[in-house]
Amino acid sequence: MLDLIILILHFFVCFLISVAIWRGPKDLQSSSTGRAETEPDGLIFIGKEEDIKKSQRITAKVDGREIVVFYHEGKFHALDSRCYRKIFAHVISDINGQACIVCPWHKFKITLETGEGLYEGINPLEPSPTPQWQSKGVKQRIHKITIDNGNVYVSPPDLSVSFDSDYFAEKYKIGGESAMVK
């Protein structure tokens, strides 16, 4: 009986740890309301450069859309917070020399620089097929970053061009977290 209780406690603790890892550390919001501030020139204030450098990332709402700004290896990158299937765990991996986000649900690899989806595939026509990293095309909406006087801004998204991540960005915007678990 004691073994059963210990086993149940062990699974419960593992569950709590996995939830904590999945949710990641609390991300900062760019304002007290959780909404980014639009400047007169159309740029959207996200946060202070030094604050983002310290935390390595920040999330903000831009036109109701959740984005994440990363500071990685001396560069800022901004992408939709939702990958083209679910939500990012905000873990950055080096894949074939490119900094990528890896989706915790589907293991999709998305480059920070371009939003391009990567996969490892083989050409069966090769005498000894070896896996090579290949592109699925741009799947993730990226956002242009501007830094001015120690402030980090993003440009509003150009919605005239659509990306796979737009579906989940809109679904989350409309239904919140509950829409993501249905």
C-alpha positions as CSV (number, residue, x, y, z in Angstrom):
1,M,0.0,0.0,0.0
2,L,2.8,2.4,0.9
3,D,4.5,1.6,-2.5
4,L,1.2,2.6,-4.3
5,I,1.1,5.9,-2.4
6,I,4.7,6.6,-3.2
7,L,4.1,5.7,-6.9
8,I,1.1,8.0,-7.1
9,L,3.0,10.9,-5.4
10,H,5.9,10.3,-7.9
11,F,3.6,10.5,-10.9
12,F,1.9,13.6,-9.5
13,V,5.3,15.4,-8.9
14,C,6.4,14.4,-12.4
15,F,3.2,15.8,-13.8
16,L,3.7,19.1,-12.0
17,I,7.3,19.3,-13.2
18,S,6.2,18.6,-16.8
19,V,3.5,21.3,-16.6
20,A,6.0,23.8,-15.2
21,I,8.5,23.0,-18.0
22,W,5.8,23.2,-20.7
23,R,4.5,26.6,-19.5
24,G,8.1,27.9,-19.0
25,P,9.0,30.9,-16.9
26,K,6.5,33.7,-16.6
27,D,7.0,35.9,-19.6
28,L,7.0,39.7,-19.2
29,Q,4.3,41.8,-20.7
30,S,5.2,45.0,-22.5
31,S,2.7,47.0,-20.5
32,S,0.6,46.6,-17.4
33,T,-2.5,45.7,-19.5
34,G,-0.6,43.0,-21.4
35,R,-1.0,45.0,-24.6
36,A,1.8,46.5,-26.6
37,E,1.7,50.3,-27.1
38,T,1.5,51.7,-30.6
39,E,3.8,54.7,-31.3
40,P,2.8,57.5,-33.7
41,D,5.0,56.1,-36.4
42,G,3.1,52.8,-36.4
43,L,5.8,50.8,-34.6
44,I,4.6,48.9,-31.5
45,F,6.7,49.3,-28.3
46,I,7.5,45.8,-26.8
47,G,9.9,46.6,-24.0
48,K,13.3,47.9,-23.0
49,E,16.3,46.4,-24.8
50,E,18.2,45.6,-21.6
51,D,15.2,43.9,-19.9
52,I,14.7,41.6,-22.9
53,K,18.4,40.9,-23.1
54,K,18.3,39.8,-19.4
55,S,15.2,37.7,-19.7
56,Q,16.1,36.4,-23.2
57,R,12.5,36.7,-24.3
58,I,9.3,38.6,-23.8
59,T,5.7,38.0,-24.9
60,A,3.3,40.8,-25.9
61,K,0.0,41.2,-27.7
62,V,0.2,43.0,-31.0
63,D,-3.2,43.7,-32.6
64,G,-4.6,41.0,-30.3
65,R,-2.0,38.5,-31.6
66,E,0.4,37.0,-29.1
67,I,4.1,37.3,-30.2
68,V,7.3,36.4,-28.6
69,V,10.5,38.4,-28.9
70,F,13.7,36.5,-28.4
71,Y,17.2,37.7,-27.7
72,H,19.6,35.0,-28.9
73,E,23.3,35.1,-29.6
74,G,23.3,38.9,-29.9
75,K,20.2,39.3,-32.1
76,F,16.6,40.0,-31.6
77,H,13.9,37.9,-33.3
78,A,10.1,38.2,-33.2
79,L,7.7,35.5,-34.1
80,D,4.0,34.6,-33.5
81,S,3.9,32.9,-30.1
82,R,1.9,30.0,-31.5
83,C,3.6,27.7,-34.0
84,Y,1.7,26.5,-37.0
85,R,0.2,23.8,-34.9
86,K,0.2,24.6,-31.1
87,I,2.3,26.7,-28.7
88,F,6.0,27.2,-28.3
89,A,7.9,26.0,-25.2
90,H,10.4,28.7,-25.9
91,V,13.4,26.3,-26.2
92,I,15.9,27.3,-28.8
93,S,18.1,24.6,-30.5
94,D,20.8,24.8,-33.1
95,I,19.7,22.8,-36.1
96,N,22.0,22.7,-39.1
97,G,23.7,25.9,-38.1
98,Q,20.4,27.8,-37.6
99,A,18.8,28.9,-34.3
100,C,15.4,27.2,-34.2
101,I,12.4,26.9,-31.9
102,V,11.2,23.3,-31.5
103,C,7.5,22.7,-31.0
104,P,7.0,20.6,-27.9
105,W,3.9,18.9,-29.3
106,H,5.0,18.0,-32.8
107,K,8.8,18.6,-32.8
108,F,8.5,21.0,-35.7
109,K,11.7,23.0,-36.1
110,I,11.2,26.7,-37.0
111,T,14.1,29.0,-37.7
112,L,14.2,32.3,-35.7
113,E,15.6,34.2,-38.6
114,T,13.1,33.4,-41.3
115,G,10.2,31.4,-39.8
116,E,11.1,28.6,-42.1
117,G,10.0,25.0,-41.2
118,L,12.8,22.4,-41.3
119,Y,12.7,18.7,-41.5
120,E,15.2,15.9,-41.9
121,G,14.7,13.8,-44.9
122,I,16.5,11.5,-47.3
123,N,16.7,11.1,-51.0
124,P,16.0,7.4,-51.7
125,L,17.6,7.7,-55.1
126,E,21.1,8.3,-53.5
127,P,23.3,5.2,-53.3
128,S,23.6,5.6,-49.6
129,P,20.8,7.9,-48.5
130,T,21.8,10.1,-45.6
131,P,19.4,12.4,-43.8
132,Q,19.7,16.1,-44.9
133,W,18.0,19.1,-43.4
134,Q,15.4,20.5,-45.9
135,S,12.9,23.3,-45.9
136,K,9.1,23.0,-45.7
137,G,9.0,26.7,-46.7
138,V,8.1,29.6,-44.5
139,K,5.5,28.4,-42.0
140,Q,5.8,30.9,-39.1
141,R,5.1,34.6,-39.2
142,I,8.1,36.7,-38.2
143,H,7.9,40.3,-37.1
144,K,10.3,43.1,-38.0
145,I,12.2,44.4,-35.0
146,T,13.4,48.0,-34.6
147,I,15.6,49.2,-31.7
148,D,15.6,52.9,-30.9
149,N,17.1,54.6,-27.8
150,G,17.2,51.3,-25.9
151,N,13.5,50.5,-26.8
152,V,12.5,47.5,-28.8
153,Y,9.6,47.8,-31.3
154,V,8.0,45.6,-33.8
155,S,6.2,46.5,-37.0
156,P,2.5,45.6,-37.3
157,P,2.1,42.3,-39.2
158,D,1.5,42.5,-42.9
159,L,-1.6,40.3,-43.1
160,S,-1.8,40.6,-46.9
161,V,0.5,37.5,-46.9
162,S,-0.6,34.5,-45.0
163,F,1.4,31.9,-43.1
164,D,0.5,28.6,-41.5
165,S,0.9,30.1,-38.0
166,D,-1.9,32.7,-38.7
167,Y,-4.5,30.0,-38.2
168,F,-3.5,29.3,-34.6
169,A,-2.7,33.0,-33.9
170,E,-6.3,33.9,-34.9
171,K,-7.8,30.9,-33.1
172,Y,-6.0,31.8,-29.9
173,K,-7.0,35.5,-30.3
174,I,-10.7,34.6,-30.6
175,G,-11.0,31.7,-28.1
176,G,-8.0,32.1,-25.8
177,E,-6.4,29.1,-24.2
178,S,-9.6,27.1,-24.2
179,A,-9.6,27.1,-28.0
180,M,-6.2,25.5,-28.1
181,V,-7.2,22.4,-26.1
182,K,-10.3,21.5,-28.1
